[in-house]
Amino acid sequence: MTAPRTSTVPRILIIGGGFAGMECAHKLEKELKPGEAVLKLISPMDHQLYLPLLPHVASGVLTPQSVAVPLRRMLRRTSIIPGGAIGVDPKAKAVIVRKINGECSVERYDHLVLTPGSVTRQFDIPGIDEHAVGVKTLAEAAWIRDHVISQLDLAAASTDPAEREARLQFVVVGGGYAGTETAAYLQRLTSAAVRRYPGLDPHLIKWHLVDIAPKLMPELGPRLGDKAMDILTRRGLHVSLGVSVAKVTEDRVTFTDGRELPCRTLIWTAGVAPSPLVATLGAETNKGRLVVTPELTVPGLDGVFALGDAAAVPDLVKGGDAICPPTAQHAMRQGWAAARNVLAAVRGTPLTPYRHKDLGLVVDLGGIQAVSKPMGVQLTGLPAQVVARGYHLGALRTVTARFRTAANWALNAVAGDDFVRTGFQRNRPATLKDFEMTDAYLSPEEIHQVMADHAAGRSTVPEKPELAINLAAEL
């Protein structure tokens, strides 16, 4: 356990190195005077992951390094604790951390910035926890690419028509941006790859995009939503709306409309849920997200700020009752706003509310096909693709990441795809729990016990050995 406090310098502790957390730390480094505060960041990863481009990684268009911005390239004055926050005790102003090697510590704070992000939303559907994989981490993207190519390899080598059919049907659940882009990019990958498999009939490869909503990406509006639907169906994707999954087994998916598909690949992108860490605070929530003020403070918890996917931040531009959507655009800007308010709290000056007008939406469907809505202007085709990729390049936080990404796009456009299984994930269990560590957090009772042991000089923490294994596998 960490030593007791010996200094009066304010301690600022940030949980999470994603868009919101890294931007907050980066802004604080610029604004804090030397010696004004101690700044620490807790993250199991040593990088900020640019989530919107994970479908490009899953399809092999981009390398993993392109979308992983090293935290130490951005942060020079921040101490980075390599581990996951598994519990928060707001009364003691302490966070329980399990490091990537399994060691545990208690980190004290004066000001806490909660940006633990989100996990893939699951429902009580038989088989989802065993047979579905999400698109939230680099490990998941790498696993999906290997898995999809392995299905082509195994189907080409099989003489059993039923096995071939099951291996060549792929289901993506979730008609939002992540699901639509994932289905679009992976369908392009398999369409290009099948030309290298002379024994496979291209018509046997079928991609299914399923969503319970009546419209595809309703946020785009009817015109752009219909255009995206038209692009996907012309490519041969089977889009089913108003339908969800009723049951999943190792080699079959059953839909709520009664259809059954022989299938060995289920990619689950049916929304996100706030990090389970939120539940350890005992604070008020709105649909699982922490209720916060416009200044990003958590009512009733002294010194605690929350933002990003885990916080229900009021959207003042749309009225006090609206909540900011969990997008990268809002998370980055909330990070800047939180830094200003943490700095104000340290210096004893007034806090300011967060306010940001959404700049628009971009959906990259691969090649020259995209739909975009920057500042309300509706674009399709090449102009939309230029806007989409220009936005992504601008949002990446380093010149190196921008250069790698642009170079990968150019190389893929000129040379085409490569169909290589890396094998990095072949022996790893592939479920949502395995990749996203949703069962790694402590209960309120366990947090109370840990803090009591810590106060008594003991360092016992409830055993959850799988956390160390999973965190280490992510690096």
C-alpha positions in Angstrom: 0.0 0.0 0.0 1.1 3.6 -0.6 2.6 5.6 2.2 0.4 8.1 4.2 0.4 11.7 3.0 3.4 13.8 4.0 2.8 16.9 1.9 0.2 19.6 1.8 0.4 19.9 -2.0 -3.0 19.1 -3.6 -3.2 15.6 -5.2 -5.1 15.4 -8.5 -5.9 11.8 -9.4 -7.4 11.0 -12.9 -8.9 7.6 -13.5 -8.8 6.6 -17.2 -6.4 7.5 -20.1 -9.0 7.7 -22.8 -10.2 10.9 -24.6 -11.5 12.6 -21.5 -8.8 11.6 -19.0 -5.8 12.2 -21.3 -7.1 15.5 -22.5 -7.7 16.6 -18.9 -4.2 15.6 -17.8 -2.6 17.2 -20.9 -4.5 20.5 -20.2 -3.6 20.5 -16.5 0.1 20.0 -17.3 0.0 23.1 -19.4 -1.8 25.2 -16.8 -0.4 24.1 -13.4 2.6 25.9 -12.1 5.6 23.9 -11.0 4.9 22.4 -7.6 1.3 23.6 -7.5 -0.2 20.1 -7.5 0.8 16.4 -7.8 -0.8 14.9 -10.9 -1.4 11.2 -11.3 -3.3 9.1 -13.9 -4.5 5.5 -13.5 -4.8 3.5 -16.6 -4.3 -0.2 -17.5 -3.1 0.8 -20.9 -0.1 3.0 -21.8 -2.0 4.7 -24.6 -5.0 6.6 -25.6 -7.1 4.5 -27.9 -8.8 6.2 -30.8 -12.0 4.1 -30.8 -13.7 5.4 -33.9 -11.0 3.8 -36.1 -11.1 0.3 -34.5 -13.1 -1.0 -37.5 -10.2 0.0 -39.7 -7.9 -2.1 -37.4 -10.2 -5.0 -37.4 -10.2 -5.1 -41.2 -6.4 -4.6 -41.4 -6.6 -1.2 -43.1 -4.8 0.4 -40.2 -2.1 -1.1 -37.9 -2.9 -1.0 -34.2 -0.1 1.5 -33.6 -1.9 4.0 -35.8 -4.8 4.4 -33.4 -2.9 4.0 -30.1 -1.4 7.3 -29.0 1.3 6.7 -26.3 0.4 8.5 -23.1 4.0 9.3 -22.4 4.3 11.1 -25.7 1.6 13.5 -24.6 2.1 13.6 -20.8 5.5 14.8 -19.3 4.6 15.8 -15.8 2.0 13.2 -14.9 2.8 10.0 -13.0 1.1 7.1 -14.8 0.0 4.2 -12.6 -0.2 1.1 -14.8 -3.3 -0.6 -13.5 -7.1 -0.5 -13.2 -9.1 1.3 -10.6 -11.4 -1.3 -9.1 -13.1 0.7 -6.3 -13.5 4.2 -5.0 -14.1 5.3 -1.4 -15.3 8.9 -1.6 -15.5 9.3 2.2 -11.8 8.4 2.6 -10.9 10.1 -0.7 -9.2 7.0 -1.8 -9.1 4.8 -4.9 -8.2 1.1 -4.8 -5.9 0.1 -7.7 -4.8 -3.3 -9.0 -1.7 -3.0 -11.1 -1.1 -5.0 -14.2 1.2 -7.4 -12.3 -1.6 -8.1 -9.7 -0.2 -5.8 -6.9 -2.7 -3.6 -5.2 -2.4 -0.1 -3.7 -4.6 2.7 -2.3 -4.2 6.0 -4.0 -5.3 9.1 -2.0 -6.6 12.2 -3.7 -7.8 15.8 -3.0 -9.4 16.1 -6.4 -10.6 13.1 -8.3 -11.4 13.1 -12.1 -13.4 10.1 -13.1 -13.2 9.1 -16.7 -13.3 5.3 -16.6 -15.2 5.2 -20.0 -17.7 2.5 -20.9 -18.0 -1.2 -21.7 -20.1 -3.0 -24.3 -23.7 -3.2 -23.2 -25.0 -6.7 -22.7 -28.5 -8.0 -22.3 -29.9 -11.1 -20.7 -29.7 -13.1 -23.9 -28.6 -16.8 -23.7 -25.2 -17.3 -25.1 -24.1 -13.7 -25.5 -21.6 -13.8 -22.7 -20.0 -17.0 -24.1 -20.0 -16.5 -27.8 -20.1 -12.7 -28.6 -17.1 -10.3 -29.0 -17.2 -6.5 -29.0 -15.2 -3.8 -30.7 -14.0 -1.7 -27.7 -10.3 -2.7 -27.4 -7.3 -3.2 -29.6 -7.2 -6.8 -28.4 -10.8 -7.3 -29.7 -10.0 -5.7 -33.0 -7.0 -8.0 -33.5 -8.9 -11.1 -32.4 -11.8 -10.3 -34.9 -9.4 -9.9 -37.8 -7.6 -13.2 -37.0 -11.0 -14.9 -36.5 -12.6 -13.8 -39.7 -9.6 -14.8 -41.8 -9.4 -18.2 -40.0 -13.1 -18.8 -40.9 -12.2 -18.3 -44.6 -9.2 -20.7 -44.2 -11.2 -23.4 -42.4 -14.1 -23.1 -44.8 -11.8 -23.5 -47.8 -10.3 -26.6 -46.3 -13.6 -28.2 -45.3 -15.5 -30.7 -47.4 -18.7 -30.4 -45.3 -21.2 -28.0 -46.8 -22.9 -27.4 -43.5 -19.6 -26.4 -41.9 -18.8 -24.1 -44.8 -22.1 -22.4 -44.5 -21.7 -21.7 -40.8 -18.1 -20.4 -41.1 -19.0 -18.1 -44.0 -21.9 -16.3 -42.2 -21.1 -13.4 -40.0 -23.5 -11.4 -37.8 -22.9 -7.9 -36.5 -25.5 -6.8 -33.9 -25.9 -3.0 -33.5 -26.9 -0.5 -36.3 -25.1 2.4 -34.7 -21.8 3.9 -36.0 -19.5 1.2 -34.6 -21.6 -1.7 -35.8 -22.3 -0.2 -39.3 -18.7 0.7 -39.9 -17.4 -2.7 -38.6 -19.8 -4.6 -40.9 -18.9 -2.4 -43.8 -15.2 -2.7 -43.4 -15.1 -6.4 -42.7 -17.4 -7.2 -45.6 -15.0 -5.4 -47.9 -12.2 -7.5 -46.4 -13.9 -10.8 -47.0 -15.0 -9.8 -50.5 -11.4 -9.0 -51.4 -10.0 -12.0 -49.7 -12.2 -14.6 -51.4 -10.4 -14.0 -54.7 -7.4 -15.7 -53.1 -9.5 -18.8 -52.2 -10.3 -20.4 -55.6 -12.3 -23.2 -53.9 -14.8 -20.8 -52.2 -17.9 -19.5 -53.8 -18.1 -15.7 -53.1 -21.9 -16.0 -52.8 -21.6 -18.2 -49.7 -20.0 -15.3 -47.7 -22.9 -13.5 -46.1 -22.7 -10.5 -43.7 -25.8 -9.7 -41.5 -26.2 -6.4 -39.8 -29.0 -6.5 -37.2 -30.5 -3.8 -35.0 -33.7 -3.6 -32.9 -34.3 0.1 -34.0 -36.5 0.8 -37.0 -33.9 2.9 -38.8 -30.2 2.6 -39.4 -28.3 5.3 -37.5 -31.3 7.5 -37.0 -29.1 10.4 -35.8 -28.1 11.0 -39.4 -31.6 11.8 -40.5 -33.7 10.0 -43.1 -31.8 11.0 -46.2 -28.3 10.0 -45.0 -29.6 7.0 -43.2 -31.3 5.7 -46.3 -28.1 6.4 -48.3 -26.0 4.4 -45.9 -28.6 1.6 -46.1 -28.4 1.7 -49.9 -24.6 1.5 -49.9 -24.6 -1.5 -47.6 -27.4 -3.4 -49.4 -25.8 -2.8 -52.9 -22.6 -4.4 -51.5 -24.6 -7.5 -50.5 -24.9 -6.9 -46.8 -28.2 -8.2 -45.3 -29.6 -5.5 -43.0 -32.4 -6.5 -40.6 -34.1 -3.7 -38.6 -36.6 -4.2 -35.8 -34.9 -7.5 -35.0 -32.5 -8.6 -32.3 -30.8 -11.8 -31.1 -32.9 -14.3 -29.1 -30.2 -17.0 -28.5 -26.7 -17.8 -29.4 -24.8 -21.1 -29.5 -21.3 -22.0 -30.7 -22.5 -22.5 -34.3 -26.0 -20.9 -34.5 -27.7 -17.6 -34.0 -31.4 -17.3 -33.4 -33.2 -14.0 -34.1 -36.3 -12.6 -32.4 -38.3 -13.0 -35.7 -37.7 -16.8 -35.5 -34.9 -17.1 -38.1 -32.0 -19.3 -37.3 -28.6 -18.9 -39.0 -25.7 -21.3 -38.9 -22.9 -19.0 -37.8 -19.7 -19.0 -35.9 -19.0 -15.2 -35.7 -21.1 -12.8 -33.6 -19.8 -9.3 -33.2 -21.7 -7.4 -30.6 -21.9 -3.6 -30.8 -25.4 -3.0 -29.4 -24.5 0.1 -27.5 -22.3 0.9 -24.5 -22.8 1.0 -20.7 -20.8 3.0 -18.2 -17.9 1.4 -16.6 -18.8 -0.8 -13.6 -16.5 1.4 -11.5 -19.4 3.9 -11.3 -21.4 1.5 -9.2 -18.7 1.4 -6.5 -19.2 5.1 -5.6 -22.8 4.8 -4.3 -23.7 8.1 -6.1 -26.9 9.0 -8.0 -27.0 7.8 -11.6 -29.0 8.4 -14.7 -29.3 5.2 -16.8 -26.1 4.0 -15.2 -24.1 7.2 -15.8 -23.1 9.4 -12.8 -25.3 12.5 -12.4 -23.1 15.6 -12.5 -23.6 19.3 -12.5 -22.9 21.4 -15.6 -19.5 22.1 -14.0 -18.8 18.3 -14.1 -18.8 17.9 -10.3 -20.6 14.9 -8.6 -23.2 16.2 -6.1 -22.5 15.1 -2.6 -19.0 13.9 -3.3 -16.3 16.4 -2.2 -13.6 17.0 -4.8 -15.0 14.5 -7.4 -15.4 15.4 -11.0 -16.9 13.0 -13.6 -17.1 13.2 -17.4 -17.0 11.2 -20.6 -19.1 8.0 -21.1 -19.5 7.4 -17.4 -21.2 10.7 -16.6 -24.6 12.1 -17.5 -23.3 15.6 -18.4 -26.1 18.2 -19.0 -26.1 19.4 -22.6 -26.8 23.1 -22.0 -26.8 23.8 -25.8 -29.9 21.6 -26.1 -31.5 22.6 -22.9 -31.0 21.6 -19.3 -32.8 18.3 -19.5 -30.8 16.9 -22.4 -27.7 14.8 -21.8 -24.5 14.9 -23.9 -24.1 11.7 -26.0 -21.2 9.5 -25.2 -19.0 10.5 -28.2 -15.3 11.1 -28.5 -16.1 14.7 -29.5 -17.8 15.5 -26.2 -15.3 13.5 -24.2 -12.3 15.4 -25.5 -13.9 18.8 -24.9 -15.2 17.8 -21.4 -11.6 16.8 -20.6 -10.6 20.4 -21.3 -13.5 21.8 -19.3 -12.7 19.5 -16.4 -9.1 20.6 -16.4 -10.2 24.2 -16.1 -12.5 23.5 -13.2 -10.0 21.3 -11.4 -7.5 24.1 -11.7 -10.2 26.5 -10.4 -10.8 24.2 -7.4 -7.1 24.1 -6.6 -6.9 27.9 -6.8 -10.2 28.6 -5.1 -11.8 30.4 -8.1 -15.3 29.9 -9.6 -16.0 26.9 -11.7 -17.5 27.3 -15.2 -20.2 25.1 -16.9 -19.4 22.8 -19.8 -21.0 23.9 -23.1 -20.2 22.6 -26.6 -22.2 22.5 -29.8 -21.9 19.2 -31.6 -19.9 19.7 -34.8 -21.6 16.9 -36.7 -21.3 13.2 -37.6 -19.1 11.2 -39.9 -19.6 7.5 -41.0 -16.8 5.9 -43.0 -18.1 2.9 -45.0 -14.7 2.1 -46.7 -13.2 3.0 -50.0 -14.7 6.3 -51.3 -18.0 5.6 -49.7 -19.2 7.5 -46.6 -22.0 9.7 -45.3 -21.2 12.8 -43.2 -23.1 15.7 -41.6 -20.6 18.4 -40.6 -22.3 21.4 -39.1 -25.6 20.1 -40.5 -24.4 19.9 -44.1 -25.3 16.5 -45.6 -22.6 14.9 -47.7 -22.3 11.5 -49.4 -19.6 9.7 -51.5 -16.1 11.1 -51.9 -16.8 14.5 -50.3 -18.2 12.8 -47.2 -15.2 10.5 -47.1 -12.7 13.4 -47.3 -14.6 15.1 -44.4 -14.7 11.8 -42.4 -11.0 11.0 -42.7 -10.0 14.7 -42.3 -11.9 14.8 -39.0 -10.2 11.6 -37.8 -6.8 12.9 -38.7 -7.5 16.1 -36.9 -8.7 14.3 -33.8 -5.7 12.1 -33.5 -3.5 13.8 -30.9 0.0 13.5 -32.4 1.6 14.2 -35.7 3.1 10.7 -35.6 -0.3 9.1 -35.3 -1.7 11.2 -38.1 1.2 10.3 -40.4 0.9 6.6 -39.6 -2.8 6.6 -40.2 -2.7 8.6 -43.5 0.2 6.4 -44.7 -1.8 3.2 -43.9 -4.8 4.5 -45.8 -2.7 5.4 -48.8 -0.9 2.1 -48.8 -4.2 0.2 -48.5 -5.7 2.2 -51.4 -2.8 1.5 -53.7 -1.7 -2.1 -52.7 -5.0 -3.5 -51.4 -5.5 -5.8 -48.4 -3.3 -8.5 -47.0 -4.9 -11.5 -45.5 -2.6 -12.6 -42.7 -3.5 -14.1 -39.3 -1.1 -12.8 -36.7 -1.9 -15.6 -34.2 -1.4 -13.2 -31.2 -4.8 -14.1 -29.8 -5.3 -17.7 -30.9 -5.0 -19.2 -27.4 -6.9 -16.5 -25.6 -10.6 -16.8 -24.5 -12.7 -14.4 -26.6 -15.7 -13.1 -24.7 -16.8 -9.7 -23.7 -15.9 -10.4 -20.1 -12.4 -11.6 -21.1 -11.6 -8.5 -23.1 -13.3 -5.8 -21.1 -12.8 -7.1 -17.6 -16.3 -6.3 -16.5 -16.1 -8.6 -13.4 -12.8 -7.0 -12.0 -14.5 -4.5 -9.7 -15.0 -4.6 -6.0 -18.4 -4.5 -4.2 -19.1 -1.7 -1.7 -18.5 -4.3 1.1 -15.2 -5.3 -0.3 -14.1 -1.7 -0.6 -15.0 -1.1 3.0 -13.0 -4.1 4.1 -10.0 -3.1 2.0 -10.0 0.4 3.5 -10.4 -1.0 7.0 -7.4 -3.4 6.4 -5.4 -0.5 5.0 -6.1 1.6 8.1 -4.9 -1.3 10.2 -1.7 -1.7 8.2 -2.8 -4.8 6.4 -2.7 -5.1 2.6 -5.3 -7.7 1.9 -7.4 -7.3 -1.2 -10.1 -9.8 -2.4 -8.6 -12.2 -4.9 -9.5 -11.7 -8.5 -6.5 -13.1 -10.2 -8.0 -13.0 -13.7 -7.6 -9.2 -13.7 -3.8 -9.3 -13.7 -3.9 -11.8 -16.5 -6.3 -9.8 -18.6 -4.6 -6.4 -18.1 -1.2 -7.9 -19.0 -2.6 -9.4 -22.1 -3.9 -6.0 -23.3 -0.4 -4.4 -23.3 
